Protein backbone atom coordinates (compact mmCIF):
# COMPACT_ATOMS: atom_id res chain seq x y z
CA UNK A 1 0.00 0.00 0.00
CA UNK A 2 1.30 3.48 -0.79
CA UNK A 3 2.49 5.59 2.12
CA UNK A 4 2.67 9.33 1.66
CA UNK A 5 4.79 11.81 3.57
CA UNK A 6 3.02 14.80 5.04
CA UNK A 7 2.22 17.44 2.45
CA UNK A 8 3.57 20.92 3.07
CA UNK A 9 2.61 23.70 0.65
CA UNK A 10 5.19 26.26 -0.33
CA UNK A 11 4.98 29.60 -2.11
CA UNK A 12 8.08 29.11 -4.23
CA UNK A 13 9.26 26.46 -6.66
CA UNK A 14 9.55 23.08 -4.98
CA UNK A 15 10.87 19.63 -5.76
CA UNK A 16 8.45 16.70 -5.97
CA UNK A 17 9.93 13.27 -5.27
CA UNK A 18 8.58 10.52 -7.54
CA UNK A 19 9.43 6.84 -7.97
CA UNK A 20 11.84 5.70 -10.65
CA UNK A 21 9.61 2.64 -11.27
CA UNK A 22 12.01 -0.26 -10.75
CA UNK A 23 10.29 -3.54 -11.49
CA UNK A 24 11.54 -4.98 -8.20
CA UNK A 25 9.41 -2.53 -6.27
CA UNK A 26 12.38 -0.75 -4.66
CA UNK A 27 12.29 2.85 -5.72
CA UNK A 28 15.09 5.41 -5.90
CA UNK A 29 14.13 8.99 -5.25
CA UNK A 30 14.68 11.47 -8.02
CA UNK A 31 13.54 15.08 -7.88
CA UNK A 32 12.13 17.43 -10.47
CA UNK A 33 11.36 21.10 -10.15
CA UNK A 34 7.65 21.77 -9.97
CA UNK A 35 5.62 24.97 -10.14
CA UNK A 36 4.70 27.22 -7.25
CA UNK A 37 2.16 26.16 -4.63
CA UNK A 38 2.93 22.49 -5.29
CA UNK A 39 3.44 19.88 -2.60
CA UNK A 40 6.42 17.70 -1.77
CA UNK A 41 5.48 14.05 -1.50
CA UNK A 42 7.53 10.88 -1.35
CA UNK A 43 6.04 7.51 -2.39
CA UNK A 44 7.50 4.37 -0.85
CA UNK A 45 7.09 0.68 -1.59
CA UNK A 46 4.54 0.94 -4.40
CA UNK A 47 5.46 -1.76 -6.91
CA UNK A 48 3.45 -2.02 -10.12
CA UNK A 49 0.46 -4.33 -9.84
CA UNK A 50 1.74 -6.46 -12.73
CA UNK A 51 5.52 -6.57 -13.18
CA UNK A 52 6.25 -9.44 -15.57
CA UNK A 53 5.15 -7.88 -18.86
CA UNK A 54 7.47 -6.54 -21.55
CA UNK A 55 7.06 -3.29 -23.46
CA UNK A 56 6.18 -5.27 -26.58
CA UNK A 57 3.10 -6.52 -24.76
CA UNK A 58 1.63 -3.02 -24.92
CA UNK A 59 1.27 -3.48 -28.67
CA UNK A 60 -0.49 -6.79 -28.09
CA UNK A 61 -2.88 -5.20 -25.60
CA UNK A 62 -3.62 -2.45 -28.11
CA UNK A 63 -4.33 -5.07 -30.77
CA UNK A 64 -6.70 -6.93 -28.46
CA UNK A 65 -8.64 -3.79 -27.57
CA UNK A 66 -8.91 -2.58 -31.16
CA UNK A 67 -9.16 -5.76 -33.23
CA UNK A 68 -9.16 -9.14 -31.47
CA UNK A 69 -12.03 -8.33 -29.10
CA UNK A 70 -14.34 -7.74 -32.08
CA UNK A 71 -13.76 -11.29 -33.36
CA UNK A 72 -15.12 -12.60 -30.05
CA UNK A 73 -18.36 -10.65 -30.11
CA UNK A 74 -19.05 -9.01 -33.48
CA UNK A 75 -22.76 -8.54 -34.23
CA UNK A 76 -23.49 -9.17 -30.57
CA UNK A 77 -25.38 -6.69 -28.35
CA UNK A 78 -23.45 -3.44 -27.77
CA UNK A 79 -23.17 -4.14 -24.04
CA UNK A 80 -21.28 -7.36 -24.81
CA UNK A 81 -18.92 -5.64 -27.25
CA UNK A 82 -18.20 -2.97 -24.65
CA UNK A 83 -17.60 -5.64 -22.04
CA UNK A 84 -14.97 -7.40 -24.18
CA UNK A 85 -13.29 -4.20 -25.32
CA UNK A 86 -13.26 -2.19 -22.08
CA UNK A 87 -14.29 -4.13 -18.98
CA UNK A 88 -12.39 -7.35 -19.72
CA UNK A 89 -9.01 -5.60 -20.24
CA UNK A 90 -9.69 -3.52 -17.13
CA UNK A 91 -10.27 -6.69 -15.12
CA UNK A 92 -7.10 -8.20 -16.58
CA UNK A 93 -4.94 -5.46 -15.05
CA UNK A 94 -5.70 -6.88 -11.60
CA UNK A 95 -5.64 -10.56 -12.63
CA UNK A 96 -2.34 -11.51 -14.35
CA UNK A 97 -3.61 -14.89 -15.57
CA UNK A 98 -6.34 -13.15 -17.55
CA UNK A 99 -3.91 -10.56 -18.91
CA UNK A 100 -1.61 -13.30 -20.20
CA UNK A 101 -4.58 -15.03 -21.82
CA UNK A 102 -5.68 -11.84 -23.63
CA UNK A 103 -2.12 -11.23 -24.83
CA UNK A 104 -1.90 -14.84 -26.06
CA UNK A 105 -5.07 -14.39 -28.12
CA UNK A 106 -3.87 -11.06 -29.52
CA UNK A 107 -0.48 -12.49 -30.52
CA UNK A 108 -2.10 -15.49 -32.20
CA UNK A 109 -4.56 -13.23 -34.00
CA UNK A 110 -1.70 -11.06 -35.30
CA UNK A 111 0.05 -14.21 -36.50
CA UNK A 112 -3.02 -15.31 -38.44
CA UNK A 113 -3.42 -11.86 -39.97
CA UNK A 114 0.25 -11.71 -40.92
CA UNK A 115 0.32 -8.39 -39.09
CA UNK A 116 3.89 -8.80 -37.84
CA UNK A 117 7.44 -8.69 -39.14
CA UNK A 118 8.19 -12.09 -37.64
CA UNK A 119 5.28 -14.55 -37.53
CA UNK A 120 7.34 -17.21 -35.78
CA UNK A 121 8.30 -14.82 -32.99
CA UNK A 122 4.71 -13.71 -32.60
CA UNK A 123 3.52 -17.32 -32.46
CA UNK A 124 6.19 -18.07 -29.85
CA UNK A 125 4.94 -15.10 -27.82
CA UNK A 126 1.37 -16.38 -28.08
CA UNK A 127 2.29 -19.83 -26.75
CA UNK A 128 4.42 -18.30 -23.98
CA UNK A 129 1.57 -16.12 -22.73
CA UNK A 130 -0.91 -19.01 -22.99
CA UNK A 131 1.31 -21.26 -20.85
CA UNK A 132 1.84 -18.49 -18.31
CA UNK A 133 -1.91 -17.92 -18.15
CA UNK A 134 -2.54 -21.60 -17.41
CA UNK A 135 0.15 -21.67 -14.72
CA UNK A 136 -0.99 -18.49 -12.99
CA UNK A 137 -4.66 -19.48 -13.05
CA UNK A 138 -4.20 -22.56 -10.87
CA UNK A 139 -4.14 -20.71 -7.56
CA UNK A 140 -7.17 -18.62 -8.50
CA UNK A 141 -9.14 -21.71 -9.60
CA UNK A 142 -8.37 -23.35 -6.25
CA UNK A 143 -9.61 -20.25 -4.42
CA UNK A 144 -12.73 -19.12 -6.27
CA UNK A 145 -14.04 -15.89 -4.76
CA UNK A 146 -16.05 -12.77 -5.50
CA UNK A 147 -12.80 -11.00 -6.40
CA UNK A 148 -11.67 -13.46 -9.09
CA UNK A 149 -14.80 -15.25 -10.37
CA UNK A 150 -15.44 -12.79 -13.22
CA UNK A 151 -11.85 -13.01 -14.39
CA UNK A 152 -11.95 -16.81 -14.20
CA UNK A 153 -15.17 -17.03 -16.23
CA UNK A 154 -13.62 -14.82 -18.91
CA UNK A 155 -10.37 -16.78 -18.75
CA UNK A 156 -12.15 -20.09 -19.35
CA UNK A 157 -13.53 -18.65 -22.60
CA UNK A 158 -10.30 -17.07 -23.85
CA UNK A 159 -8.14 -20.09 -23.09
CA UNK A 160 -10.60 -22.34 -24.94
CA UNK A 161 -10.69 -20.02 -27.95
CA UNK A 162 -6.89 -20.10 -28.01
CA UNK A 163 -6.93 -23.90 -27.90
CA UNK A 164 -9.39 -23.98 -30.82
CA UNK A 165 -7.37 -21.42 -32.79
CA UNK A 166 -3.88 -22.81 -32.39
CA UNK A 167 -4.34 -25.96 -34.50
CA UNK A 168 -5.98 -24.00 -37.35
CA UNK A 169 -3.87 -20.83 -37.32
CA UNK A 170 -2.28 -21.98 -40.57
CA UNK A 171 -4.70 -22.07 -43.54
CA UNK A 172 -3.02 -25.14 -44.98
CA UNK A 173 -3.14 -27.23 -41.82
CA UNK A 174 -5.60 -30.07 -41.33
CA UNK A 175 -6.53 -31.01 -37.78
CA UNK A 176 -4.55 -34.08 -36.73
CA UNK A 177 -7.20 -35.52 -34.42
CA UNK A 178 -10.30 -33.31 -33.98
CA UNK A 179 -11.91 -35.67 -31.47
CA UNK A 180 -8.92 -35.77 -29.13
CA UNK A 181 -8.22 -32.05 -29.46
CA UNK A 182 -11.83 -31.09 -28.75
CA UNK A 183 -11.85 -33.28 -25.65
CA UNK A 184 -8.81 -31.32 -24.46
CA UNK A 185 -10.61 -28.02 -25.11
CA UNK A 186 -13.59 -29.27 -23.09
CA UNK A 187 -11.26 -30.13 -20.22
CA UNK A 188 -9.80 -26.62 -20.35
CA UNK A 189 -13.30 -25.14 -20.17
CA UNK A 190 -14.47 -27.32 -17.30
CA UNK A 191 -13.96 -24.49 -14.83
CA UNK A 192 -16.74 -22.49 -16.49
CA UNK A 193 -19.42 -24.83 -15.21
CA UNK A 194 -18.06 -24.61 -11.67
CA UNK A 195 -17.93 -20.83 -11.86
CA UNK A 196 -21.48 -20.58 -13.19
CA UNK A 197 -22.76 -22.92 -10.47
CA UNK A 198 -20.76 -21.47 -7.57
CA UNK A 199 -20.25 -17.82 -8.45
CA UNK A 200 -23.34 -17.04 -10.50
CA UNK A 201 -24.58 -14.40 -8.04
CA UNK A 202 -21.19 -12.69 -8.02
CA UNK A 203 -21.00 -12.50 -11.81
CA UNK A 204 -24.59 -11.28 -12.08
CA UNK A 205 -23.78 -8.37 -9.78
CA UNK A 206 -20.52 -7.48 -11.57
CA UNK A 207 -19.42 -5.48 -14.61
CA UNK A 208 -18.84 -8.64 -16.67
CA UNK A 209 -22.45 -9.79 -16.28
CA UNK A 210 -23.09 -9.55 -20.07
CA UNK A 211 -20.74 -12.53 -20.51
CA UNK A 212 -23.28 -14.70 -18.70
CA UNK A 213 -25.80 -14.06 -21.45
CA UNK A 214 -23.24 -15.26 -23.97
CA UNK A 215 -24.37 -18.87 -24.04
CA UNK A 216 -25.08 -19.81 -20.43
CA UNK A 217 -28.72 -18.74 -20.13
CA UNK A 218 -31.48 -20.70 -21.86
CA UNK A 219 -33.79 -19.38 -24.58
CA UNK A 220 -37.40 -20.46 -25.07
CA UNK A 221 -37.26 -20.32 -28.89
CA UNK A 222 -38.76 -23.23 -30.78
CA UNK A 223 -36.42 -25.59 -32.57
CA UNK A 224 -36.52 -26.08 -36.32
CA UNK A 225 -38.38 -29.27 -37.24
CA UNK A 226 -35.31 -31.09 -38.56
CA UNK A 227 -33.28 -30.21 -35.46
CA UNK A 228 -36.08 -31.43 -33.18
CA UNK A 229 -36.35 -34.73 -35.10
CA UNK A 230 -32.60 -35.32 -34.86
CA UNK A 231 -32.45 -34.64 -31.12
CA UNK A 232 -35.49 -36.88 -30.52
CA UNK A 233 -33.80 -39.61 -32.51
CA UNK A 234 -30.65 -39.33 -30.39
CA UNK A 235 -32.65 -39.57 -27.15
CA UNK A 236 -34.58 -42.57 -28.45
CA UNK A 237 -31.40 -44.43 -29.41
CA UNK A 238 -29.83 -43.73 -26.00
CA UNK A 239 -32.97 -44.84 -24.13
CA UNK A 240 -33.23 -48.08 -26.09
CA UNK A 241 -29.54 -49.03 -25.99
CA UNK A 242 -29.60 -50.52 -22.48
CA UNK A 243 -26.77 -48.37 -21.14
CA UNK A 244 -26.02 -48.49 -17.43
CA UNK A 245 -27.02 -45.32 -15.57
CA UNK A 246 -23.47 -44.04 -15.17
CA UNK A 247 -23.17 -44.01 -18.97
CA UNK A 248 -26.75 -43.17 -19.94
CA UNK A 249 -26.88 -40.08 -17.70
CA UNK A 250 -23.89 -38.25 -19.30
CA UNK A 251 -25.27 -39.04 -22.76
CA UNK A 252 -28.73 -37.65 -22.02
CA UNK A 253 -27.21 -34.62 -20.32
CA UNK A 254 -25.13 -33.92 -23.42
CA UNK A 255 -28.28 -34.12 -25.58
CA UNK A 256 -30.10 -31.69 -23.30
CA UNK A 257 -27.19 -29.26 -23.60
CA UNK A 258 -27.29 -29.65 -27.38
CA UNK A 259 -30.99 -28.81 -27.24
CA UNK A 260 -30.25 -25.67 -25.26
CA UNK A 261 -27.50 -24.60 -27.66
CA UNK A 262 -29.62 -25.15 -30.77
CA UNK A 263 -32.47 -23.27 -29.11
CA UNK A 264 -30.24 -20.37 -28.02
CA UNK A 265 -28.60 -19.95 -31.40
CA UNK A 266 -31.91 -19.26 -33.18
CA UNK A 267 -32.29 -15.67 -31.89
CA UNK A 268 -28.52 -15.08 -31.79
CA UNK A 269 -26.94 -16.90 -34.77
CA UNK A 270 -23.65 -14.97 -34.41
CA UNK A 271 -23.35 -15.61 -30.66
CA UNK A 272 -20.05 -17.42 -30.16
CA UNK A 273 -20.80 -18.17 -26.53
CA UNK A 274 -23.84 -20.22 -27.50
CA UNK A 275 -21.56 -22.62 -29.37
CA UNK A 276 -18.63 -22.80 -26.95
CA UNK A 277 -20.89 -23.11 -23.87
CA UNK A 278 -21.62 -26.75 -24.76
CA UNK A 279 -17.95 -27.60 -24.29
CA UNK A 280 -17.99 -25.83 -20.93
CA UNK A 281 -21.09 -27.55 -19.58
CA UNK A 282 -20.72 -31.20 -20.67
CA UNK A 283 -19.85 -33.47 -17.78
CA UNK A 284 -16.37 -34.84 -17.05
CA UNK A 285 -17.85 -38.32 -17.48
CA UNK A 286 -18.95 -37.46 -21.01
CA UNK A 287 -15.52 -36.05 -21.84
CA UNK A 288 -14.05 -39.36 -20.68
CA UNK A 289 -16.43 -41.24 -22.99
CA UNK A 290 -15.24 -39.04 -25.86
CA UNK A 291 -11.61 -39.77 -24.99
CA UNK A 292 -12.43 -43.49 -24.96
CA UNK A 293 -14.02 -43.00 -28.40
CA UNK A 294 -17.28 -44.62 -27.38
CA UNK A 295 -19.52 -44.62 -30.48
CA UNK A 296 -22.47 -42.75 -28.95
CA UNK A 297 -20.17 -40.09 -27.54
CA UNK A 298 -18.70 -39.61 -31.01
CA UNK A 299 -22.19 -39.43 -32.52
CA UNK A 300 -23.14 -36.62 -30.13
CA UNK A 301 -19.85 -34.87 -30.87
CA UNK A 302 -20.59 -34.99 -34.61
CA UNK A 303 -23.98 -33.41 -34.00
CA UNK A 304 -22.22 -30.67 -32.04
CA UNK A 305 -20.06 -30.20 -35.13
CA UNK A 306 -23.07 -28.58 -36.85
CA UNK A 307 -22.93 -25.79 -34.27
CA UNK A 308 -19.17 -25.43 -34.59
CA UNK A 309 -19.58 -25.13 -38.35
CA UNK A 310 -21.65 -21.98 -37.80
CA UNK A 311 -18.39 -20.29 -36.75
CA UNK A 312 -16.45 -21.38 -39.85
CA UNK A 313 -15.74 -17.80 -40.94
CA UNK A 314 -13.95 -16.91 -37.70
CA UNK A 315 -10.16 -17.02 -37.61
CA UNK A 316 -10.20 -19.06 -34.41
CA UNK A 317 -12.65 -21.74 -35.56
CA UNK A 318 -12.39 -22.09 -39.35
CA UNK A 319 -13.04 -25.69 -40.47
CA UNK A 320 -13.38 -27.24 -37.02
CA UNK A 321 -17.01 -28.31 -37.53
CA UNK A 322 -16.54 -29.90 -40.94
CA UNK A 323 -13.34 -31.71 -39.98
CA UNK A 324 -14.89 -32.97 -36.74
CA UNK A 325 -17.91 -34.45 -38.56
CA UNK A 326 -15.69 -36.03 -41.21
CA UNK A 327 -13.34 -37.52 -38.61
CA UNK A 328 -16.21 -39.07 -36.65
CA UNK A 329 -17.80 -40.43 -39.82
CA UNK A 330 -14.60 -42.21 -40.79
CA UNK A 331 -14.17 -43.78 -37.36
CA UNK A 332 -17.70 -45.14 -36.83
CA UNK A 333 -19.01 -48.51 -37.98
CA UNK A 334 -21.93 -48.71 -40.41
CA UNK A 335 -24.49 -49.29 -37.63
CA UNK A 336 -23.91 -45.74 -36.37
CA UNK A 337 -23.87 -43.89 -39.67
CA UNK A 338 -27.63 -43.16 -39.70
CA UNK A 339 -27.18 -41.00 -36.59
CA UNK A 340 -24.64 -38.76 -38.29
CA UNK A 341 -26.35 -38.45 -41.68
CA UNK A 342 -28.01 -35.26 -40.46
CA UNK A 343 -24.80 -33.50 -39.31
CA UNK A 344 -23.03 -34.53 -42.53
CA UNK A 345 -25.84 -33.07 -44.64
CA UNK A 346 -26.07 -29.86 -42.60
CA UNK A 347 -22.33 -29.23 -42.73
CA UNK A 348 -22.24 -29.92 -46.48
CA UNK A 349 -25.06 -27.41 -47.00
CA UNK A 350 -23.56 -24.84 -44.60
CA UNK A 351 -26.54 -25.01 -42.25
CA UNK A 352 -27.60 -21.80 -40.56
CA UNK A 353 -29.99 -21.54 -37.61
CA UNK A 354 -33.48 -20.18 -37.91
C-alpha positions in Angstrom: 0.0 0.0 0.0 1.3 3.5 -0.8 2.5 5.6 2.1 2.7 9.3 1.7 4.8 11.8 3.6 3.0 14.8 5.0 2.2 17.4 2.4 3.6 20.9 3.1 2.6 23.7 0.7 5.2 26.3 -0.3 5.0 29.6 -2.1 8.1 29.1 -4.2 9.3 26.5 -6.7 9.5 23.1 -5.0 10.9 19.6 -5.8 8.5 16.7 -6.0 9.9 13.3 -5.3 8.6 10.5 -7.5 9.4 6.8 -8.0 11.8 5.7 -10.7 9.6 2.6 -11.3 12.0 -0.3 -10.8 10.3 -3.5 -11.5 11.5 -5.0 -8.2 9.4 -2.5 -6.3 12.4 -0.8 -4.7 12.3 2.9 -5.7 15.1 5.4 -5.9 14.1 9.0 -5.2 14.7 11.5 -8.0 13.5 15.1 -7.9 12.1 17.4 -10.5 11.4 21.1 -10.1 7.6 21.8 -10.0 5.6 25.0 -10.1 4.7 27.2 -7.3 2.2 26.2 -4.6 2.9 22.5 -5.3 3.4 19.9 -2.6 6.4 17.7 -1.8 5.5 14.0 -1.5 7.5 10.9 -1.3 6.0 7.5 -2.4 7.5 4.4 -0.8 7.1 0.7 -1.6 4.5 0.9 -4.4 5.5 -1.8 -6.9 3.4 -2.0 -10.1 0.5 -4.3 -9.8 1.7 -6.5 -12.7 5.5 -6.6 -13.2 6.2 -9.4 -15.6 5.2 -7.9 -18.9 7.5 -6.5 -21.6 7.1 -3.3 -23.5 6.2 -5.3 -26.6 3.1 -6.5 -24.8 1.6 -3.0 -24.9 1.3 -3.5 -28.7 -0.5 -6.8 -28.1 -2.9 -5.2 -25.6 -3.6 -2.5 -28.1 -4.3 -5.1 -30.8 -6.7 -6.9 -28.5 -8.6 -3.8 -27.6 -8.9 -2.6 -31.2 -9.2 -5.8 -33.2 -9.2 -9.1 -31.5 -12.0 -8.3 -29.1 -14.3 -7.7 -32.1 -13.8 -11.3 -33.4 -15.1 -12.6 -30.1 -18.4 -10.7 -30.1 -19.0 -9.0 -33.5 -22.8 -8.5 -34.2 -23.5 -9.2 -30.6 -25.4 -6.7 -28.3 -23.4 -3.4 -27.8 -23.2 -4.1 -24.0 -21.3 -7.4 -24.8 -18.9 -5.6 -27.3 -18.2 -3.0 -24.6 -17.6 -5.6 -22.0 -15.0 -7.4 -24.2 -13.3 -4.2 -25.3 -13.3 -2.2 -22.1 -14.3 -4.1 -19.0 -12.4 -7.4 -19.7 -9.0 -5.6 -20.2 -9.7 -3.5 -17.1 -10.3 -6.7 -15.1 -7.1 -8.2 -16.6 -4.9 -5.5 -15.0 -5.7 -6.9 -11.6 -5.6 -10.6 -12.6 -2.3 -11.5 -14.3 -3.6 -14.9 -15.6 -6.3 -13.2 -17.6 -3.9 -10.6 -18.9 -1.6 -13.3 -20.2 -4.6 -15.0 -21.8 -5.7 -11.8 -23.6 -2.1 -11.2 -24.8 -1.9 -14.8 -26.1 -5.1 -14.4 -28.1 -3.9 -11.1 -29.5 -0.5 -12.5 -30.5 -2.1 -15.5 -32.2 -4.6 -13.2 -34.0 -1.7 -11.1 -35.3 0.1 -14.2 -36.5 -3.0 -15.3 -38.4 -3.4 -11.9 -40.0 0.3 -11.7 -40.9 0.3 -8.4 -39.1 3.9 -8.8 -37.8 7.4 -8.7 -39.1 8.2 -12.1 -37.6 5.3 -14.5 -37.5 7.3 -17.2 -35.8 8.3 -14.8 -33.0 4.7 -13.7 -32.6 3.5 -17.3 -32.5 6.2 -18.1 -29.8 4.9 -15.1 -27.8 1.4 -16.4 -28.1 2.3 -19.8 -26.8 4.4 -18.3 -24.0 1.6 -16.1 -22.7 -0.9 -19.0 -23.0 1.3 -21.3 -20.9 1.8 -18.5 -18.3 -1.9 -17.9 -18.2 -2.5 -21.6 -17.4 0.2 -21.7 -14.7 -1.0 -18.5 -13.0 -4.7 -19.5 -13.1 -4.2 -22.6 -10.9 -4.1 -20.7 -7.6 -7.2 -18.6 -8.5 -9.1 -21.7 -9.6 -8.4 -23.4 -6.2 -9.6 -20.2 -4.4 -12.7 -19.1 -6.3 -14.0 -15.9 -4.8 -16.1 -12.8 -5.5 -12.8 -11.0 -6.4 -11.7 -13.5 -9.1 -14.8 -15.2 -10.4 -15.4 -12.8 -13.2 -11.8 -13.0 -14.4 -11.9 -16.8 -14.2 -15.2 -17.0 -16.2 -13.6 -14.8 -18.9 -10.4 -16.8 -18.8 -12.1 -20.1 -19.4 -13.5 -18.6 -22.6 -10.3 -17.1 -23.9 -8.1 -20.1 -23.1 -10.6 -22.3 -24.9 -10.7 -20.0 -28.0 -6.9 -20.1 -28.0 -6.9 -23.9 -27.9 -9.4 -24.0 -30.8 -7.4 -21.4 -32.8 -3.9 -22.8 -32.4 -4.3 -26.0 -34.5 -6.0 -24.0 -37.3 -3.9 -20.8 -37.3 -2.3 -22.0 -40.6 -4.7 -22.1 -43.5 -3.0 -25.1 -45.0 -3.1 -27.2 -41.8 -5.6 -30.1 -41.3 -6.5 -31.0 -37.8 -4.6 -34.1 -36.7 -7.2 -35.5 -34.4 -10.3 -33.3 -34.0 -11.9 -35.7 -31.5 -8.9 -35.8 -29.1 -8.2 -32.0 -29.5 -11.8 -31.1 -28.8 -11.8 -33.3 -25.6 -8.8 -31.3 -24.5 -10.6 -28.0 -25.1 -13.6 -29.3 -23.1 -11.3 -30.1 -20.2 -9.8 -26.6 -20.3 -13.3 -25.1 -20.2 -14.5 -27.3 -17.3 -14.0 -24.5 -14.8 -16.7 -22.5 -16.5 -19.4 -24.8 -15.2 -18.1 -24.6 -11.7 -17.9 -20.8 -11.9 -21.5 -20.6 -13.2 -22.8 -22.9 -10.5 -20.8 -21.5 -7.6 -20.2 -17.8 -8.5 -23.3 -17.0 -10.5 -24.6 -14.4 -8.0 -21.2 -12.7 -8.0 -21.0 -12.5 -11.8 -24.6 -11.3 -12.1 -23.8 -8.4 -9.8 -20.5 -7.5 -11.6 -19.4 -5.5 -14.6 -18.8 -8.6 -16.7 -22.5 -9.8 -16.3 -23.1 -9.6 -20.1 -20.7 -12.5 -20.5 -23.3 -14.7 -18.7 -25.8 -14.1 -21.4 -23.2 -15.3 -24.0 -24.4 -18.9 -24.0 -25.1 -19.8 -20.4 -28.7 -18.7 -20.1 -31.5 -20.7 -21.9 -33.8 -19.4 -24.6 -37.4 -20.5 -25.1 -37.3 -20.3 -28.9 -38.8 -23.2 -30.8 -36.4 -25.6 -32.6 -36.5 -26.1 -36.3 -38.4 -29.3 -37.2 -35.3 -31.1 -38.6 -33.3 -30.2 -35.5 -36.1 -31.4 -33.2 -36.3 -34.7 -35.1 -32.6 -35.3 -34.9 -32.5 -34.6 -31.1 -35.5 -36.9 -30.5 -33.8 -39.6 -32.5 -30.6 -39.3 -30.4 -32.7 -39.6 -27.2 -34.6 -42.6 -28.4 -31.4 -44.4 -29.4 -29.8 -43.7 -26.0 -33.0 -44.8 -24.1 -33.2 -48.1 -26.1 -29.5 -49.0 -26.0 -29.6 -50.5 -22.5 -26.8 -48.4 -21.1 -26.0 -48.5 -17.4 -27.0 -45.3 -15.6 -23.5 -44.0 -15.2 -23.2 -44.0 -19.0 -26.8 -43.2 -19.9 -26.9 -40.1 -17.7 -23.9 -38.3 -19.3 -25.3 -39.0 -22.8 -28.7 -37.7 -22.0 -27.2 -34.6 -20.3 -25.1 -33.9 -23.4 -28.3 -34.1 -25.6 -30.1 -31.7 -23.3 -27.2 -29.3 -23.6 -27.3 -29.6 -27.4 -31.0 -28.8 -27.2 -30.2 -25.7 -25.3 -27.5 -24.6 -27.7 -29.6 -25.2 -30.8 -32.5 -23.3 -29.1 -30.2 -20.4 -28.0 -28.6 -20.0 -31.4 -31.9 -19.3 -33.2 -32.3 -15.7 -31.9 -28.5 -15.1 -31.8 -26.9 -16.9 -34.8 -23.7 -15.0 -34.4 -23.3 -15.6 -30.7 -20.0 -17.4 -30.2 -20.8 -18.2 -26.5 -23.8 -20.2 -27.5 -21.6 -22.6 -29.4 -18.6 -22.8 -27.0 -20.9 -23.1 -23.9 -21.6 -26.8 -24.8 -18.0 -27.6 -24.3 -18.0 -25.8 -20.9 -21.1 -27.6 -19.6 -20.7 -31.2 -20.7 -19.9 -33.5 -17.8 -16.4 -34.8 -17.1 -17.8 -38.3 -17.5 -19.0 -37.5 -21.0 -15.5 -36.0 -21.8 -14.1 -39.4 -20.7 -16.4 -41.2 -23.0 -15.2 -39.0 -25.9 -11.6 -39.8 -25.0 -12.4 -43.5 -25.0 -14.0 -43.0 -28.4 -17.3 -44.6 -27.4 -19.5 -44.6 -30.5 -22.5 -42.7 -29.0 -20.2 -40.1 -27.5 -18.7 -39.6 -31.0 -22.2 -39.4 -32.5 -23.1 -36.6 -30.1 -19.9 -34.9 -30.9 -20.6 -35.0 -34.6 -24.0 -33.4 -34.0 -22.2 -30.7 -32.0 -20.1 -30.2 -35.1 -23.1 -28.6 -36.8 -22.9 -25.8 -34.3 -19.2 -25.4 -34.6 -19.6 -25.1 -38.4 -21.6 -22.0 -37.8 -18.4 -20.3 -36.8 -16.4 -21.4 -39.8 -15.7 -17.8 -40.9 -14.0 -16.9 -37.7 -10.2 -17.0 -37.6 -10.2 -19.1 -34.4 -12.7 -21.7 -35.6 -12.4 -22.1 -39.4 -13.0 -25.7 -40.5 -13.4 -27.2 -37.0 -17.0 -28.3 -37.5 -16.5 -29.9 -40.9 -13.3 -31.7 -40.0 -14.9 -33.0 -36.7 -17.9 -34.4 -38.6 -15.7 -36.0 -41.2 -13.3 -37.5 -38.6 -16.2 -39.1 -36.6 -17.8 -40.4 -39.8 -14.6 -42.2 -40.8 -14.2 -43.8 -37.4 -17.7 -45.1 -36.8 -19.0 -48.5 -38.0 -21.9 -48.7 -40.4 -24.5 -49.3 -37.6 -23.9 -45.7 -36.4 -23.9 -43.9 -39.7 -27.6 -43.2 -39.7 -27.2 -41.0 -36.6 -24.6 -38.8 -38.3 -26.4 -38.4 -41.7 -28.0 -35.3 -40.5 -24.8 -33.5 -39.3 -23.0 -34.5 -42.5 -25.8 -33.1 -44.6 -26.1 -29.9 -42.6 -22.3 -29.2 -42.7 -22.2 -29.9 -46.5 -25.1 -27.4 -47.0 -23.6 -24.8 -44.6 -26.5 -25.0 -42.2 -27.6 -21.8 -40.6 -30.0 -21.5 -37.6 -33.5 -20.2 -37.9 
